[in-house]
Amino acid sequence: MPFTDTWPLPFCQCSTVSQRCLTTGLRWSILIVPLLLLAGCTRDAPSIVRETAQEYGDLRLTLQTNEPELQEQLTWIETGNALPANLRATMTANAQIEGEVTHDGCQIIREALELNSLEHLLSETNNLMPGLTFDFSPIELEKARSLLKQHAEAMKAARESLSDPWNTQWEIEEGFLADLSWADAVLIIARLELFQAAIEIQEGKLDQAMQSVVFALEFSHRLNQATHPYARRVAAESRSVAFLAIQKMMTMNRVDRQQLVSLRDTLTQHLDQWPEDADVWIADRACGLHFYEMVRDGDLHSILTKAEIKALSKTGELDSTIKAIGRNLNRDELFYLTEMRQTIAACQKPFYQRINMFLDQSDRLIALDNTFKYPILAGRFLMKDLLQQHELQAQDLTRNLAWVVALQIAVEEEFDETSLPLNPLTGESFEISVEPNRVTINNIVPRGASKQIIVPRFVNM
């Protein structure tokens, strides 16, 4: 099974519905496709499209199904307090930690950047993001300086927001229609911190550059706590670039042992607080339930992008697709919930032990292809690229872990090779080379950009 390190991705390259219905975290212009022509729905009454996205979170139609196997899956989810309303209540409870002040840092940053400018800022910052090395042309650095000057107050407010824990609530009862501009705002701030670091590196101010990179890592870490695949993805993107910046500084032979110790401690804390993969996919499944509820109510918002509508119209498949979805809706949702149940259970294992489950999942979809039982919503939209999304999260964890290992060896006199963790992506040992003056880890993310870490070694100092 080939592994690829796909960071940094083109920012708008979204694949699953949880990311597809948003471009850079803002809603695509979606063509609303009414499903009043649905055949084979679970009720005969005319559809009444609800007024707000949140109203679909009650799943009033889905929970009335008479399909025994589907009802069993829904009961199991409800018993586990994993329906949209349950998860929203859990988010609210977690935001009110006894004896600890929490605030909506994402909202603070979003307001500081001004909501109506986010899409433009995402595009501007995306155009300046480096490739496989943390290098910028003189023109790119000037553009970065201009952006930093324009948004200095927002960066100040963002840094101040880190003084207290964040709560990363989002409107899970709105499903895939939830506004994720808060994630975009944090991503923009993390990118601005990286641009600040690039300028400081160019000016030889490595202490300040390291501080800026650590801020970028912290914003990525806070964003990573949100139970949404999109937030996890963009957190991984900005963090991967932060590691490129760190590697750039490591090769300049001007870092000291204390900087490495401080960076190791920061990354170790982030690993200690790493969220459970299952939580994000439980939330993603809740969005899937919300989505099926919309379809049952005759409303196909945000399933098809303009490009997809155009493609289906061109082949004459649009009307047929809509009717086929309605005719097979119960079977489609049952397939989705059954597969997601297995996916969530598999999150208890490291990524490399989940791969066979995903391959079996793919085989089951292939077996149904070109049959009347094929689950169109699950197969073409809700579960599309599910393996890739899990792999991206595993790559993020792997990079973090590899840096902690490298830094730990670099600042400690002795280390026990037998106690070193395995690569979460491959299940193999990290390829570590320890020399008197440096530590090298190879093939961190095989056949990709994040192949190597090189850190100066400080012992007997």
C-alpha positions in Angstrom: 0.0 0.0 0.0 1.7 3.2 -1.1 2.0 6.0 1.4 2.3 9.6 0.2 3.1 12.8 2.1 0.7 15.2 0.4 1.5 18.4 2.4 1.4 21.1 1.6 -1.8 20.5 -0.4 -3.4 23.1 -2.6 -5.7 24.7 0.1 -8.9 24.3 -1.9 -8.3 20.6 -2.7 -11.2 19.2 -0.6 -12.5 15.7 -1.1 -14.9 14.3 1.5 -18.3 16.1 1.9 -17.1 17.5 5.2 -14.5 19.4 3.3 -16.1 19.4 -0.2 -19.0 21.6 0.7 -16.6 24.3 1.7 -13.9 26.0 -0.3 -11.2 27.2 2.0 -13.6 26.8 4.8 -16.2 29.1 3.2 -19.3 27.7 1.5 -19.0 27.1 -2.2 -21.8 28.5 -4.2 -24.1 25.5 -4.1 -26.9 24.9 -6.5 -29.9 23.7 -4.5 -31.4 20.6 -5.9 -34.9 19.8 -4.7 -35.7 16.2 -4.0 -39.4 16.5 -4.2 -39.3 13.9 -7.1 -37.8 11.3 -4.8 -39.2 7.9 -5.3 -39.3 5.3 -2.6 -39.0 7.6 0.4 -39.9 6.3 3.8 -43.0 8.5 4.0 -45.9 9.4 1.7 -46.5 12.9 3.1 -45.3 15.9 1.0 -41.8 17.2 1.9 -41.6 20.2 4.2 -38.1 21.7 3.9 -37.1 23.1 7.3 -36.1 26.7 7.7 -32.6 26.4 9.2 -29.8 23.8 8.9 -29.8 23.3 12.6 -33.4 22.0 12.6 -32.3 18.9 10.6 -30.1 18.0 13.6 -33.2 16.5 15.4 -33.3 13.7 12.9 -37.1 13.5 13.3 -37.6 11.6 10.0 -34.5 9.4 10.3 -35.5 8.2 13.7 -39.0 7.2 12.5 -37.6 4.6 10.1 -39.3 1.2 10.1 -36.2 -0.5 8.6 -35.1 -2.9 11.4 -31.4 -3.0 10.6 -31.2 0.7 10.2 -33.1 1.2 13.4 -30.6 -1.0 15.2 -27.7 1.2 14.0 -29.5 4.3 15.1 -30.4 2.9 18.5 -26.7 2.0 19.0 -25.6 5.5 18.1 -28.3 7.0 20.3 -27.3 4.8 23.2 -23.7 6.0 22.8 -24.9 9.6 23.0 -23.5 10.3 19.6 -26.5 11.9 17.8 -25.9 15.5 16.8 -27.8 16.9 19.7 -25.9 14.7 22.1 -22.5 15.8 20.7 -23.5 19.4 20.9 -24.4 19.0 24.6 -21.0 17.3 25.2 -19.2 20.2 23.5 -21.1 22.7 25.6 -20.2 20.8 28.8 -16.5 20.5 27.8 -16.4 24.3 27.3 -17.4 24.8 30.9 -14.5 23.2 32.7 -14.8 23.6 36.4 -12.2 26.0 37.8 -10.8 26.8 34.5 -11.4 29.8 32.2 -12.0 28.9 28.6 -12.9 31.2 25.7 -13.7 30.9 22.0 -10.2 31.8 20.7 -11.3 30.9 17.2 -14.1 33.5 17.3 -11.7 36.1 18.7 -9.4 35.6 15.8 -12.2 35.5 13.3 -13.5 38.9 14.5 -10.0 40.4 14.6 -9.4 39.4 10.9 -12.9 40.6 9.8 -15.1 37.9 8.5 -15.7 39.5 5.0 -12.0 39.4 4.3 -11.3 35.8 5.1 -11.7 34.4 1.6 -9.4 37.0 0.1 -6.8 36.4 2.9 -6.9 32.7 2.4 -6.1 33.1 -1.2 -3.3 35.6 -0.6 -1.7 33.5 2.1 -2.1 30.3 0.1 -0.2 31.9 -2.8 2.7 32.7 -0.6 3.0 29.3 1.1 6.3 27.5 0.4 6.7 24.2 -1.4 8.9 21.4 -0.1 11.4 23.8 1.5 10.9 26.9 3.6 12.2 29.3 1.0 10.7 32.6 -0.2 11.7 34.9 -3.1 12.4 38.6 -2.3 9.1 39.5 -3.9 7.2 36.9 -1.7 8.9 38.3 1.4 7.8 41.8 0.5 4.2 40.6 0.0 4.5 38.9 3.4 5.7 42.1 5.0 2.7 43.9 3.6 0.3 41.3 5.0 1.9 41.4 8.4 1.7 45.2 8.6 -2.0 45.1 7.6 -2.9 42.5 10.2 -0.6 43.3 13.1 -3.5 44.0 15.5 -5.2 40.7 14.6 -1.9 38.8 15.3 -1.6 40.6 18.6 -5.1 39.7 19.6 -4.5 36.1 18.5 -1.4 35.7 20.6 -3.2 37.2 23.6 -6.0 34.6 23.2 -3.5 31.8 23.9 -3.2 32.9 27.5 -6.3 30.9 28.4 -7.6 27.5 27.1 -9.8 27.5 24.1 -13.1 25.8 23.6 -13.5 24.7 20.0 -17.2 24.3 19.8 -18.9 24.4 16.4 -22.5 24.0 15.2 -22.5 20.3 14.8 -26.3 20.3 14.5 -25.9 22.2 11.3 -23.9 19.2 9.8 -22.0 19.9 6.7 -23.6 23.3 6.4 -21.9 24.5 9.6 -19.9 27.7 9.2 -16.2 26.8 9.5 -14.8 30.2 9.0 -13.3 30.0 12.5 -11.0 27.3 11.3 -10.0 29.5 8.3 -9.2 32.4 10.6 -6.9 30.3 12.8 -5.2 28.9 9.7 -4.6 32.4 8.4 -3.0 33.5 11.7 -0.8 30.4 11.7 0.4 31.3 8.2 1.1 34.9 9.2 3.3 33.7 12.0 5.2 31.5 9.6 5.6 34.5 7.2 6.9 36.4 10.2 9.4 33.6 10.9 10.6 33.7 7.3 11.4 37.3 7.5 13.2 36.9 10.8 15.2 34.0 9.4 16.2 36.2 6.4 17.2 38.9 8.8 19.2 36.5 10.9 16.9 36.9 14.0 16.7 33.2 14.8 15.5 33.6 18.4 12.5 35.7 17.2 12.0 33.3 14.3 11.8 30.3 16.6 9.3 32.1 18.8 7.1 32.9 15.7 7.2 29.2 14.6 6.2 28.1 18.1 3.2 30.4 18.0 2.3 28.8 14.6 2.6 25.4 16.2 0.4 26.4 19.1 -2.3 27.8 16.8 -2.2 24.5 14.9 -2.4 22.6 18.1 -5.5 24.5 19.3 -7.2 24.0 16.0 -6.3 20.3 16.1 -8.5 19.9 19.2 -11.7 20.6 17.2 -13.7 17.5 16.3 -14.0 18.3 12.6 -12.0 16.7 9.7 -11.6 20.1 8.0 -10.0 21.6 11.2 -7.7 18.6 11.6 -6.7 18.8 8.0 -5.8 22.5 8.0 -4.1 22.2 11.3 -1.9 19.5 9.8 -1.1 21.7 6.8 0.1 24.6 8.8 2.0 22.4 11.2 3.8 20.6 8.4 5.1 24.0 7.1 6.1 25.0 10.6 8.3 21.9 10.6 9.9 23.0 7.3 10.7 26.3 9.0 12.3 24.5 12.0 14.4 22.3 9.7 15.5 25.4 7.9 16.8 26.9 11.2 18.4 23.6 12.2 20.6 23.7 9.1 21.9 27.2 9.9 24.0 25.9 12.8 22.9 28.8 15.0 20.5 27.1 17.3 21.4 26.2 20.9 20.6 23.4 23.3 18.0 25.4 25.3 16.1 26.1 22.1 15.9 22.4 21.3 14.8 21.6 24.9 12.1 24.2 24.8 10.9 23.0 21.4 10.9 19.4 22.5 8.8 20.3 25.6 6.3 22.1 23.5 5.9 19.3 21.0 5.8 16.7 23.8 2.9 18.6 25.4 1.1 18.7 22.1 1.5 14.9 21.8 0.2 14.4 25.3 -2.9 16.4 24.4 -3.3 14.8 21.0 -7.1 14.2 20.3 -8.5 10.7 19.7 -9.1 10.0 16.0 -12.4 8.4 16.9 -13.8 11.7 18.1 -13.5 13.5 14.8 -15.2 10.6 12.9 -18.0 10.3 15.4 -18.7 14.0 14.7 -18.3 13.4 11.0 -20.9 10.6 11.2 -23.2 12.9 13.0 -22.9 15.3 10.0 -23.7 12.3 7.8 -26.9 11.6 9.8 -27.8 15.3 9.4 -27.2 15.0 5.6 -29.5 12.0 5.2 -32.1 13.8 7.2 -32.0 16.7 4.7 -32.4 14.2 1.9 -35.4 12.6 3.6 -36.9 16.0 3.9 -36.6 16.6 0.2 -33.6 18.9 0.4 -30.3 18.1 -1.2 -28.3 21.2 -0.1 -24.6 21.1 -0.4 -24.2 17.6 -1.8 -23.5 18.6 -5.4 -21.1 21.4 -6.3 -21.6 23.4 -9.5 -18.9 21.3 -11.2 -20.7 18.1 -10.3 -24.1 19.4 -11.3 -22.6 20.4 -14.7 -20.9 17.0 -15.2 -24.1 15.1 -14.3 -26.2 17.4 -16.5 -23.8 16.9 -19.4 -24.1 13.1 -19.3 -27.9 13.3 -18.7 -27.5 11.6 -15.3 -28.8 14.4 -13.0 -32.4 13.4 -12.8 -31.6 9.7 -12.7 -29.2 10.2 -9.9 -31.7 12.1 -7.8 -34.4 9.5 -8.3 -31.9 6.6 -7.6 -30.9 8.2 -4.3 -34.5 8.4 -3.2 -35.3 4.9 -4.2 -32.3 3.4 -2.3 -32.2 5.8 0.7 -32.7 3.4 3.6 -30.2 0.9 2.2 -27.7 3.7 1.5 -27.9 5.0 5.0 -27.6 1.5 6.5 -24.4 0.9 4.5 -23.0 4.2 5.6 -23.7 3.8 9.3 -22.5 0.1 9.3 -19.2 1.1 7.6 -18.7 4.2 9.8 -19.2 2.0 12.9 -16.3 -0.1 11.8 -14.3 2.9 10.9 -14.7 4.5 14.3 -14.0 1.2 16.1 -10.8 0.9 14.0 -9.6 4.2 15.3 -8.5 2.4 18.5 -5.7 1.0 16.4 -2.8 2.9 14.8 -3.2 3.8 11.2 -1.1 1.0 9.7 -3.4 -1.5 11.4 -6.5 0.1 9.9 -5.5 -0.2 6.2 -6.9 -3.7 5.7 -10.3 -2.5 7.0 -10.3 0.3 4.5 -9.4 -2.0 1.7 -12.2 -4.4 2.7 -14.5 -1.4 2.8 -13.5 -0.5 -0.8 -14.0 -4.1 -1.9 -17.6 -4.0 -0.5 -18.3 -0.8 -2.5 -16.8 -2.3 -5.7 -18.9 -5.4 -5.2 -22.1 -3.2 -5.2 -21.0 -1.1 -8.1 -23.4 -1.3 -11.1 -26.0 -3.0 -9.0 -29.3 -1.4 -7.7 -27.9 -1.7 -4.2 -25.0 0.7 -4.7 -25.1 3.4 -2.0 -24.7 6.6 -4.0 -24.6 9.0 -1.1 -22.2 6.9 0.9 -20.0 5.7 -1.9 -19.7 8.8 -4.0 -19.8 11.5 -1.4 -19.8 10.7 2.3 -17.1 8.1 2.3 -15.1 9.3 -0.6 -11.3 9.3 0.2 -11.9 8.2 3.8 -8.6 6.3 3.7 -6.8 9.4 2.5 -8.2 11.5 5.3 -7.1 9.0 8.0 -3.7 8.8 6.4 -3.3 12.6 6.5 -4.1 12.6 10.2 -1.5 9.8 10.7 1.1 11.7 8.8 0.5 14.7 11.1 1.0 12.6 14.2 4.0 10.9 12.7 5.8 14.2 12.0 5.2 15.4 15.5 6.4 12.2 17.0 9.5 12.0 14.9 10.5 15.6 15.8 10.1 14.8 19.5 12.2 11.7 19.1 15.0 13.6 17.2 15.0 16.4 19.7 15.1 14.1 22.7 18.1 12.2 21.3 19.8 15.5 20.4 19.8 16.9 24.0 20.2 13.7 26.1 23.5 11.9 26.8 21.9 8.5 26.6 18.8 7.0 25.0 17.3 3.5 24.9 16.8 2.5 21.3 14.5 -0.3 22.4 12.1 2.1 24.0 11.6 4.3 21.0 8.1 4.4 19.5 7.2 2.9 16.1 6.2 5.0 13.2 2.4 5.3 13.5 2.1 5.5 9.8 4.0 2.4 8.8 4.3 0.4 12.0 8.1 0.2 11.5 10.9 1.6 13.5 12.1 5.1 12.6 15.4 5.1 10.7 17.6 6.9 13.1 21.3 7.8 12.7 23.1 9.2 15.7 26.4 10.9 15.2 28.5 12.9 17.6 27.3 16.2 16.3 23.9 15.5 14.8 20.8 13.2 14.8 19.1 12.2 11.5 15.8 10.5 11.1 15.0 9.2 7.6 11.8 8.0 5.8 9.5 9.7 8.3 6.7 9.8 5.8 7.9 7.4 3.0 8.0 8.5 -0.6 7.0 12.0 0.3 8.3 15.5 1.3 8.8 14.8 5.0 11.5 12.2 4.5 14.2 13.5 6.8 14.9 15.4 10.0 18.4 16.6 10.8 19.1 18.1 14.2 22.4 19.2 15.8 23.3 17.2 18.8 24.3 18.8 22.1 25.8 16.5 24.7 28.3 17.1 27.5 27.4 20.7 27.5 
